[in-house]
Amino acid sequence: MNDQWLKQSNDVKGKNELKIWLNGSLLSHEEATLPVNSAAVFYASNVFEGLRAYWNEDDGELYCFRLAEHFARFRESMKMMRFEIPYSDDDLYEAVRAVLSGNEVQEDVHMHLVGYVAGIGLEATEPSGLYIIPRRRPRSDDPKGLSCNISSWTRTSDNAIPIRLKSGSNYQNGRLAALQSRADGYDQPIFLNQEGHVAEGTGATFFMVRKGRLVTPPLTADILESITRSTLIDSICPEVFGMGVEEREIARTELYVADEAFFCGSGYEITPITSIDHFPSGRRRGRPDHEAAVARLLGCRARRRRAVPGVAHAGVRRRQGLDAHPSRLCVSNARLDVRVGGINQRAQRFNVEVGPRPNLYVAHALAGSLQQAPGIR
Ligand SMILES: Cc1ncc(COP(=O)(O)O)c(C=O)c1O
């Protein structure tokens, strides 16, 4: 056993480990096991979602990012994999609540919500099960950004191993590319698809700024239908920051002359890319001002607290008036339209509906990471 493996293993087993929710029980990492002959273990026949919950110190509450959309995508992945888990969306919401409240979480965490096939063999579709692994994960505040390369590995195509389907098995493509990047001295790869156009990162959506426009590859470019991507396209960029996003194919060489580039995702939040194949990103080449540029681009104001669409109440510390039906809270929040510095009419109606005080706060790390970026404090 090498030292790093031993350290990771001890960290996980340490007294600080957060318990895993497995089919209704909260278990230690050692107790939470699956049969080695299951399709889940052998073929990685699973589907999963990466969820974020943010602790709001002022409010003493946890808020999850767009649970309803994550659950919807989870079900789409299961549909493509031709299996189901016997849990409704309300059950899923309760499971998330159980893992957070059971672990008495009072900090930012990331969770993997995993539906799996416990049966044996490649074609097994049942029985199925569900687990949630929480881990401590603060908001991204790495000011360094990522040096990226264009991977020599191709993003798997929709007709072979569709990336729209969020299964653990599909991530081997990302693993190969990420390890190759590390071996070659980069932080992360950017995939091209089989047509040779830009696709995405291993676990994040790619955005760039060129000639004053914010551009991202289309949903047909062999990318995951990212929830952060649609949050930027549908809400934050047009409604909060007054700029649209162009969804179009991106050629490799555009990356070398892009003004700015960043990854986004529930896990990555907004992570600046500082160079691609050693071509520095950012107008002022060679200067580490990319975070400020991204912040400027998104019109961020220093320390301004804002509510962000889709931040749903996790309800870990229940309060009078906020204790509405969980799925309603979650789904309703996902439809809310929230503006900087205030809450619009629909949001107000929502407040009247579920409780005396706003159920929306600055929690999403898009805002968090931008607030933390140098140059905009
Ligand atoms: C391959 C891939 N692309 C993009 C994303 C970003 O998606 P989201 O914003 O829904 O987290 C992820 C994260 O799950 C991912 O794994």
The ligand as an SDF file (V2000), in Angstrom:
LIG
                    3D

 16 16  0  0  0  0  0  0  0  0999 V2000
  -18.6490   15.5230  -17.6220 C   0  0  0  0  0  0  0  0  0  0  0  0
  -19.2550   16.6860  -16.9050 C   0  0  0  0  0  0  0  0  0  0  0  0
  -19.5230   17.8040  -17.5670 N   0  0  0  0  0  0  0  0  0  0  0  0
  -20.0680   18.8870  -16.9710 C   0  0  0  0  0  0  0  0  0  0  0  0
  -20.3790   18.8600  -15.6170 C   0  0  0  0  0  0  0  0  0  0  0  0
  -21.0500   20.0260  -14.9640 C   0  0  0  0  0  0  0  0  0  0  0  0
  -22.3900   19.6770  -14.7250 O   0  0  0  0  0  0  0  0  0  0  0  0
  -23.2410   20.3470  -13.5550 P   0  0  0  0  0  0  0  0  0  0  0  0
  -23.1840   21.8180  -13.7730 O   0  0  0  0  0  0  0  0  0  0  0  0
  -24.6130   19.8160  -13.7610 O   0  0  0  0  0  0  0  0  0  0  0  0
  -22.6370   19.9270  -12.2830 O   0  0  0  0  0  0  0  0  0  0  0  0
  -20.0950   17.7100  -14.8820 C   0  0  0  0  0  0  0  0  0  0  0  0
  -20.4130   17.6560  -13.4470 C   0  0  0  0  0  0  0  0  0  0  0  0
  -21.1360   16.8330  -13.0240 O   0  0  0  0  0  0  0  0  0  0  0  0
  -19.5400   16.5900  -15.5340 C   0  0  0  0  0  0  0  0  0  0  0  0
  -19.2620   15.4650  -14.8510 O   0  0  0  0  0  0  0  0  0  0  0  0
  1  2  1  0
  2  3  1  0
  2 15  2  0
  3  4  2  0
  4  5  1  0
  5  6  1  0
  5 12  2  0
  6  7  1  0
  7  8  1  0
  8  9  2  0
  8 10  1  0
  8 11  1  0
 12 13  1  0
 12 15  1  0
 13 14  2  0
 15 16  1  0
M  END
$$$$
